Amino acid sequence: MQARRAHPRKIFSDKMLGILDSGLGGLGVAQRLHELLPAYDLLYFADQAHVPYGDRPAEELSALFASNVAWLNAAGASLIVMGCNTSCAVAQRFGWPSSAVPILDLIDAAAAALQQRNARRIGVVATSATVAANAYRRAIARRLPDAQVWEVAAPALVPIVEAGAADTPQAYDAVAEACARLPEGLDAYVHGCTHYPLLDRHFAAILGDRIPRIDPAAVQAERAAAAARQLGLAEGRGGVRYVTTGDRELFRDAIARIVGGEPDVRAAAEAAA
Ligand code: DGL
């Protein structure tokens, strides 16, 4: 299936870095990147018309990824920083979309974070599509060939986060159900979906202090900051803009809740008008 999306005019700064996710998860990457590069302009693109990605077939996810990358290219992004594991998982398996600018893989950033810790028994909770692609297992095997990896799919979690229900007993129960499928004796747990750090308090309560919890967003933001400098990308005004293919008002409320402030939010179709 080919997803088509009207392309934006270059209404944004042409020095900006693009961050891409299906919804709210990549906000953690954007926040960290803004902390590391406060003078750069960021454009956050959320494909909320299609969230959750995790339950969609790989062919559709590849088409959506290509369409989102084309949108960010047309908008003038100088670098695309992935805030979506699911898109990366499918791309690792079936190919990366063509792009005029580099795309930074999030799953390799996660594997690098695990390598830094020399983890040996690794638990990953991720979306169904990420687990079906065996994306974490393969990425970790390239860096830590002796490590054992357990991947657990948790399709209930992204809809809970998108609905603003992270603080509910239902959220706790869904995290508990996923964690119950991880084995004992892990020496690292990694959030294999960027939405899950928004449920981290439940993971902390259930997994306890003995298992370090890794959020790949931190390493991804560090890599993006290094890439921006390496590519010689110019600083902008330090603005952050948000675009969604879904409901603009709901997205604005969610960003205000998660990030704070008065976010500058546009609808993707409006930006293309
Ligand atoms: N936040 C994305 C990820 O890291 C996608 C989640 C979804 O839409 O299912 O995989």
Residues whose N, C-alpha, C, O or C-beta is under 5 A from the ligand:
A	BS01	DGL	S22 G25 V51 P52 Y53 G54 G83 C84 N85 T86 T127 V158 G192 C193 T194 H195
